[in-house]
Amino acid sequence: MPEVSPATSLVSLVRSLYSVQVTLGEASYSKEYVLVTQSIIHTIKERFKEVRQDEQRLHALRNALQDKLTEPAERGQKEQELSQIDREIESLEEESGNIRKALARVDSGNFGVCSSCGRLIEPRRLEAMPWTELCIVCARQQEAQAT
């Protein structure tokens, strides 16, 4: 079983899959977990590219609509369209920020590890919320404390 320093990212762990278990700090990962996590990371990176393209497209559309605001007959309709575009841009920027956090966790070697308890985060949770830093148990505890 190879020893891997905590600073090593899961990306490099895939190269160490010759054993059944991979150790990162005190956490032990199964080969299946690492492969599933790698798939999630790939999906995150692809989604990040899509989000960036969508943001650029919406910013260009927003700029084009702003140029047409000088036409009084279409002003009301264009302002509504701009408002909708602004909401979409805001949503994409939020998603982009979340993805950046997930990618930072990949780079630091902490992706898939709960920042509160240090346990592995379930792959299903990572698939649904790849930017999560908490396992479901710690997330529920945090929510309960907040209410």
SEDRENKOL-785584 format. One line per field, with one value per residue: residue number from 1; residue in three letters; x, y, z negated of N, C-alpha, C, O in turn. Coordinates in pm, whole numbers. Layout:
BEGIN
resi = NUM, ...
resn = ala, ...
n.u = X, ...
n.v = Y, ...
n.w = Z, ...
ca.u = X, ...
ca.v = Y, ...
ca.w = Z, ...
c.u = X, ...
c.v = Y, ...
c.w = Z, ...
o.u = X, ...
o.v = Y, ...
o.w = Z, ...
//
This chain:
BEGIN
resi = 1, 2, 3, 4, 5, 6, 7, 8, 9, 10, 11, 12, 13, 14, 15, 16, 17, 18, 19, 20, 21, 22, 23, 24, 25, 26, 27, 28, 29, 30, 31, 32, 33, 34, 35, 36, 37, 38, 39, 40, 41, 42, 43, 44, 45, 46, 47, 48, 49, 50, 51, 52, 53, 54, 55, 56, 57, 58, 59, 60, 61, 62, 63, 64, 65, 66, 67, 68, 69, 70, 71, 72, 73, 74, 75, 76, 77, 78, 79, 80, 81, 82, 83, 84, 85, 86, 87, 88, 89, 90, 91, 92, 93, 94, 95, 96, 97, 98, 99, 100, 101, 102, 103, 104, 105, 106, 107, 108, 109, 110, 111, 112, 113, 114, 115, 116, 117, 118, 119, 120, 121, 122, 123, 124, 125, 126, 127, 128, 129, 130, 131, 132, 133, 134, 135, 136, 137, 138, 139, 140, 141, 142, 143, 144, 145, 146, 147
resn = met, pro, glu, val, ser, pro, ala, thr, ser, leu, val, ser, leu, val, arg, ser, leu, tyr, ser, val, gln, val, thr, leu, gly, glu, ala, ser, tyr, ser, lys, glu, tyr, val, leu, val, thr, gln, ser, ile, ile, his, thr, ile, lys, glu, arg, phe, lys, glu, val, arg, gln, asp, glu, gln, arg, leu, his, ala, leu, arg, asn, ala, leu, gln, asp, lys, leu, thr, glu, pro, ala, glu, arg, gly, gln, lys, glu, gln, glu, leu, ser, gln, ile, asp, arg, glu, ile, glu, ser, leu, glu, glu, glu, ser, gly, asn, ile, arg, lys, ala, leu, ala, arg, val, asp, ser, gly, asn, phe, gly, val, cys, ser, ser, cys, gly, arg, leu, ile, glu, pro, arg, arg, leu, glu, ala, met, pro, trp, thr, glu, leu, cys, ile, val, cys, ala, arg, gln, gln, glu, ala, gln, ala, thr
n.u = 85, 83, 228, 108, 162, -25, -48, -63, -263, -580, -578, -318, -313, -446, -261, -140, -278, -222, -255, -501, -590, -546, -358, -408, -279, -437, -652, -797, -839, -1048, -981, -1194, -1330, -1145, -1142, -1410, -1418, -1229, -1369, -1576, -1428, -1333, -1577, -1646, -1445, -1508, -1764, -1698, -1567, -1786, -1951, -1795, -1792, -2067, -2102, -1945, -2086, -2335, -2258, -2177, -2421, -2566, -2427, -2484, -2762, -2776, -2677, -2893, -3078, -3121, -3322, -3638, -3889, -3846, -3746, -3861, -3907, -3645, -3517, -3634, -3534, -3263, -3260, -3328, -3107, -2906, -2974, -2924, -2649, -2555, -2623, -2461, -2210, -2207, -2213, -1972, -1791, -1829, -1738, -1473, -1386, -1411, -1221, -995, -982, -926, -669, -534, -544, -755, -1004, -1308, -1279, -1406, -1412, -1461, -1474, -1293, -1352, -1428, -1621, -1932, -1956, -2200, -2295, -2093, -2125, -2371, -2326, -2052, -1880, -1898, -1779, -1828, -1920, -2229, -2322, -2186, -2275, -2548, -2536, -2428, -2634, -2837, -2735, -2741, -3007
n.v = -117, 208, 500, 829, 1173, 1423, 1654, 1578, 1562, 1410, 1363, 1286, 1055, 863, 759, 583, 348, 75, -73, -207, -32, 316, 546, 854, 1082, 1018, 896, 631, 522, 344, 176, 196, 422, 626, 620, 686, 940, 1066, 1068, 1242, 1475, 1519, 1574, 1808, 1983, 1994, 2106, 2351, 2472, 2495, 2668, 2900, 2964, 3009, 3229, 3422, 3437, 3536, 3782, 3914, 3921, 4075, 4319, 4384, 4419, 4636, 4836, 4872, 4994, 5257, 5295, 5404, 5271, 5001, 4985, 4903, 4623, 4540, 4608, 4424, 4188, 4232, 4225, 3957, 3834, 3932, 3796, 3533, 3549, 3607, 3368, 3187, 3290, 3236, 2955, 2915, 3014, 2824, 2596, 2667, 2660, 2385, 2286, 2399, 2253, 2006, 2057, 2102, 1857, 1786, 1725, 1560, 1491, 1539, 1855, 1900, 1660, 1490, 1254, 1049, 1189, 1089, 949, 990, 1225, 1400, 1394, 1520, 1766, 1886, 2076, 2062, 2071, 1926, 1617, 1430, 1389, 1582, 1811, 1806, 1835, 2091, 2239, 2196, 2327, 2585, 2651
n.w = 0, 103, -43, -57, -51, -238, -86, 173, 459, 545, 810, 878, 734, 878, 1044, 878, 857, 840, 617, 387, 194, 133, -45, -201, -396, -691, -586, -404, -80, 139, 448, 622, 515, 566, 845, 905, 793, 953, 1194, 1125, 1082, 1340, 1467, 1330, 1421, 1694, 1679, 1573, 1789, 1964, 1816, 1807, 2083, 2123, 1954, 2089, 2330, 2241, 2130, 2362, 2500, 2321, 2339, 2607, 2591, 2418, 2578, 2745, 2587, 2625, 2803, 2776, 2818, 2778, 2527, 2270, 2305, 2361, 2122, 1950, 2061, 2015, 1738, 1692, 1810, 1642, 1405, 1486, 1539, 1283, 1152, 1295, 1227, 955, 960, 1096, 907, 703, 835, 875, 608, 560, 741, 630, 398, 509, 610, 370, 257, 99, 196, 173, -89, -406, -550, -812, -974, -855, -729, -439, -179, -60, 266, 409, 297, 369, 644, 670, 545, 612, 504, 235, -99, -314, -469, -465, -726, -885, -751, -809, -1086, -1101, -980, -1167, -1389, -1295, -1294
ca.u = 0, 172, 202, 99, 157, -154, -50, -81, -404, -637, -542, -195, -336, -492, -142, -96, -387, -181, -297, -644, -614, -452, -364, -381, -281, -493, -766, -767, -934, -1052, -954, -1323, -1358, -1057, -1188, -1535, -1382, -1164, -1476, -1644, -1336, -1337, -1706, -1637, -1362, -1585, -1872, -1636, -1548, -1918, -1998, -1718, -1842, -2200, -2084, -1897, -2196, -2435, -2203, -2182, -2562, -2603, -2369, -2560, -2892, -2757, -2661, -3024, -3165, -3144, -3443, -3748, -3998, -3812, -3677, -3922, -3879, -3500, -3482, -3674, -3437, -3139, -3280, -3319, -2967, -2831, -3000, -2852, -2506, -2532, -2629, -2341, -2096, -2211, -2170, -1830, -1720, -1835, -1650, -1334, -1357, -1392, -1093, -890, -973, -855, -528, -476, -552, -863, -1132, -1369, -1253, -1484, -1326, -1494, -1440, -1184, -1399, -1457, -1755, -1994, -1954, -2330, -2302, -2000, -2185, -2479, -2269, -1908, -1807, -1920, -1663, -1875, -1995, -2370, -2339, -2141, -2363, -2673, -2505, -2411, -2767, -2911, -2680, -2779, -3150
ca.v = 0, 323, 617, 950, 1287, 1492, 1761, 1520, 1565, 1284, 1345, 1207, 925, 767, 694, 486, 252, -63, -144, -202, 85, 427, 620, 998, 1119, 908, 842, 524, 527, 226, 204, 239, 558, 716, 626, 762, 1078, 1117, 1094, 1364, 1586, 1544, 1638, 1945, 2062, 2016, 2199, 2482, 2526, 2532, 2785, 3016, 2997, 3067, 3363, 3509, 3456, 3622, 3917, 3971, 3949, 4189, 4440, 4414, 4472, 4770, 4928, 4896, 5063, 5395, 5296, 5413, 5179, 4868, 5000, 4819, 4483, 4520, 4613, 4294, 4091, 4258, 4178, 3811, 3801, 3959, 3685, 3416, 3574, 3592, 3225, 3126, 3334, 3159, 2819, 2924, 3027, 2694, 2505, 2708, 2607, 2241, 2265, 2432, 2137, 1904, 2096, 2090, 1717, 1769, 1699, 1435, 1471, 1634, 1952, 1903, 1536, 1420, 1131, 1061, 1232, 990, 987, 1043, 1364, 1476, 1406, 1619, 1895, 1860, 2178, 2046, 2046, 1851, 1493, 1453, 1394, 1714, 1912, 1806, 1892, 2235, 2295, 2190, 2433, 2715, 2678
ca.w = 0, 111, -127, 23, -141, -234, 14, 305, 499, 591, 950, 883, 672, 978, 1095, 779, 840, 849, 496, 360, 112, 145, -170, -194, -537, -769, -513, -311, 30, 225, 589, 679, 471, 638, 984, 908, 765, 1074, 1290, 1079, 1107, 1485, 1493, 1277, 1512, 1817, 1648, 1555, 1924, 2014, 1742, 1855, 2217, 2106, 1898, 2196, 2425, 2179, 2120, 2497, 2527, 2235, 2399, 2729, 2551, 2361, 2691, 2805, 2491, 2670, 2885, 2679, 2844, 2729, 2399, 2165, 2334, 2350, 1980, 1893, 2109, 1942, 1601, 1698, 1838, 1519, 1312, 1537, 1517, 1138, 1123, 1351, 1148, 830, 993, 1129, 779, 636, 908, 842, 475, 574, 808, 533, 308, 587, 612, 235, 214, 3, 260, 129, -231, -486, -617, -953, -1045, -787, -663, -296, -141, 28, 408, 454, 251, 454, 777, 662, 501, 615, 430, 92, -184, -430, -450, -496, -871, -932, -693, -888, -1216, -1081, -957, -1293, -1474, -1238, -1318
c.u = 90, 131, 204, 87, 21, -162, -73, -230, -451, -604, -417, -213, -380, -374, -93, -196, -346, -217, -446, -680, -507, -468, -327, -392, -329, -610, -721, -878, -932, -1024, -1081, -1355, -1273, -1102, -1317, -1505, -1315, -1268, -1551, -1557, -1336, -1466, -1705, -1559, -1435, -1696, -1817, -1614, -1680, -1969, -1926, -1766, -1979, -2191, -2040, -2009, -2300, -2385, -2208, -2326, -2609, -2551, -2445, -2697, -2880, -2742, -2796, -3119, -3195, -3269, -3565, -3858, -3970, -3752, -3732, -3890, -3731, -3456, -3520, -3575, -3304, -3147, -3268, -3175, -2881, -2850, -2925, -2702, -2472, -2531, -2504, -2216, -2090, -2163, -2020, -1746, -1716, -1741, -1504, -1293, -1330, -1257, -976, -871, -905, -706, -460, -479, -663, -998, -1183, -1347, -1328, -1390, -1351, -1443, -1327, -1224, -1422, -1601, -1809, -1992, -2087, -2346, -2211, -2055, -2293, -2426, -2117, -1825, -1822, -1790, -1699, -1942, -2139, -2394, -2302, -2228, -2494, -2651, -2493, -2546, -2847, -2864, -2722, -2924, -3183
c.v = 124, 433, 740, 1067, 1356, 1600, 1709, 1518, 1428, 1256, 1258, 1070, 820, 692, 583, 373, 106, -142, -127, -77, 189, 508, 765, 1048, 999, 841, 736, 520, 395, 269, 257, 384, 658, 731, 708, 910, 1141, 1152, 1223, 1486, 1621, 1618, 1783, 2033, 2092, 2117, 2341, 2549, 2576, 2660, 2910, 3059, 3063, 3209, 3462, 3540, 3553, 3766, 3987, 4009, 4070, 4320, 4481, 4473, 4612, 4874, 4963, 4968, 5206, 5407, 5293, 5309, 5040, 4870, 4907, 4672, 4452, 4521, 4482, 4186, 4107, 4206, 4025, 3767, 3823, 3847, 3560, 3430, 3554, 3444, 3153, 3165, 3260, 3016, 2816, 2934, 2895, 2594, 2539, 2654, 2456, 2211, 2300, 2317, 2020, 1933, 2078, 1947, 1690, 1739, 1563, 1402, 1579, 1726, 1959, 1778, 1457, 1289, 1157, 1103, 1131, 1037, 1044, 1189, 1452, 1494, 1514, 1759, 1882, 1963, 2163, 2016, 1958, 1720, 1520, 1466, 1532, 1826, 1920, 1866, 2044, 2303, 2300, 2300, 2571, 2750, 2682
c.w = 0, 14, -38, -74, -129, -128, 155, 340, 543, 735, 961, 820, 773, 1036, 1002, 760, 854, 725, 477, 280, 139, 17, -146, -337, -616, -698, -415, -206, 105, 368, 655, 642, 548, 783, 997, 886, 886, 1180, 1253, 1107, 1256, 1523, 1446, 1374, 1642, 1793, 1631, 1691, 1982, 1947, 1790, 1994, 2209, 2050, 2007, 2296, 2368, 2162, 2256, 2532, 2446, 2294, 2525, 2694, 2493, 2471, 2753, 2710, 2532, 2755, 2791, 2699, 2784, 2588, 2290, 2183, 2315, 2204, 1910, 1935, 2036, 1799, 1594, 1721, 1713, 1417, 1356, 1516, 1369, 1098, 1173, 1272, 1014, 854, 1024, 1001, 703, 703, 880, 704, 482, 638, 717, 435, 379, 581, 477, 183, 116, 65, 215, -17, -308, -563, -768, -1027, -980, -720, -515, -274, -40, 173, 458, 414, 337, 595, 777, 631, 498, 538, 280, 19, -302, -389, -495, -646, -924, -875, -772, -1025, -1205, -1059, -1085, -1388, -1427, -1267, -1463
o.u = 165, 12, 292, 9, -42, -272, -101, -312, -370, -602, -412, -136, -354, -385, -14, -198, -431, -212, -510, -788, -392, -581, -227, -502, -269, -663, -617, -996, -825, -1042, -1076, -1401, -1322, -1102, -1332, -1561, -1342, -1256, -1584, -1607, -1338, -1463, -1756, -1601, -1426, -1719, -1881, -1638, -1687, -2022, -1988, -1778, -2006, -2264, -2093, -2024, -2348, -2462, -2240, -2350, -2682, -2623, -2468, -2742, -2966, -2789, -2813, -3231, -3285, -3318, -3592, -3914, -4063, -3712, -3654, -3851, -3696, -3367, -3448, -3537, -3240, -3051, -3205, -3127, -2793, -2755, -2869, -2635, -2371, -2446, -2447, -2126, -1982, -2082, -1950, -1642, -1613, -1673, -1422, -1180, -1237, -1185, -871, -759, -832, -626, -341, -423, -667, -1098, -1110, -1389, -1315, -1298, -1271, -1377, -1271, -1140, -1433, -1692, -1739, -2022, -2087, -2403, -2248, -2034, -2305, -2477, -2060, -1708, -1765, -1704, -1613, -2012, -2166, -2479, -2378, -2252, -2544, -2736, -2542, -2571, -2918, -2945, -2737, -2961, -3299
o.v = 143, 455, 755, 1060, 1350, 1635, 1786, 1476, 1341, 1141, 1167, 978, 701, 575, 498, 309, 20, -265, -44, -22, 155, 537, 795, 1057, 891, 741, 750, 515, 340, 386, 350, 461, 762, 841, 788, 996, 1257, 1254, 1303, 1589, 1739, 1714, 1871, 2144, 2203, 2205, 2438, 2668, 2683, 2749, 3014, 3179, 3161, 3298, 3573, 3653, 3642, 3861, 4105, 4115, 4155, 4419, 4600, 4567, 4697, 4987, 5072, 5000, 5269, 5518, 5188, 5262, 4970, 4766, 4839, 4604, 4349, 4445, 4435, 4101, 4008, 4150, 3971, 3672, 3742, 3807, 3489, 3334, 3492, 3402, 3069, 3083, 3227, 2963, 2725, 2868, 2859, 2516, 2449, 2609, 2406, 2122, 2238, 2286, 1944, 1844, 2045, 1919, 1583, 1728, 1464, 1296, 1697, 1679, 2016, 1790, 1366, 1222, 1272, 1056, 1092, 1153, 1136, 1269, 1563, 1598, 1590, 1858, 1869, 1936, 2241, 1945, 1919, 1713, 1624, 1545, 1592, 1926, 2030, 1940, 2117, 2412, 2397, 2360, 2663, 2868, 2704
o.w = -95, -8, 47, -169, -24, -84, 246, 259, 576, 779, 1043, 850, 755, 1072, 1043, 655, 877, 727, 541, 297, 165, -24, -80, -392, -609, -746, -350, -239, 130, 404, 735, 727, 591, 837, 1089, 955, 919, 1249, 1341, 1152, 1293, 1600, 1515, 1405, 1694, 1876, 1669, 1706, 2041, 2014, 1811, 2020, 2278, 2093, 2015, 2340, 2438, 2179, 2264, 2588, 2496, 2299, 2548, 2760, 2517, 2458, 2807, 2750, 2477, 2776, 2732, 2600, 2743, 2537, 2223, 2088, 2257, 2165, 1823, 1854, 1999, 1747, 1503, 1658, 1683, 1350, 1273, 1478, 1336, 1020, 1104, 1251, 966, 778, 980, 990, 646, 636, 863, 686, 418, 593, 725, 394, 316, 552, 470, 77, 55, -6, 218, -64, -278, -631, -842, -1131, -1042, -661, -471, -344, 53, 201, 539, 488, 374, 657, 873, 684, 390, 509, 204, 70, -380, -288, -556, -689, -1000, -944, -798, -1076, -1291, -1112, -1111, -1459, -1507, -1266, -1499
//
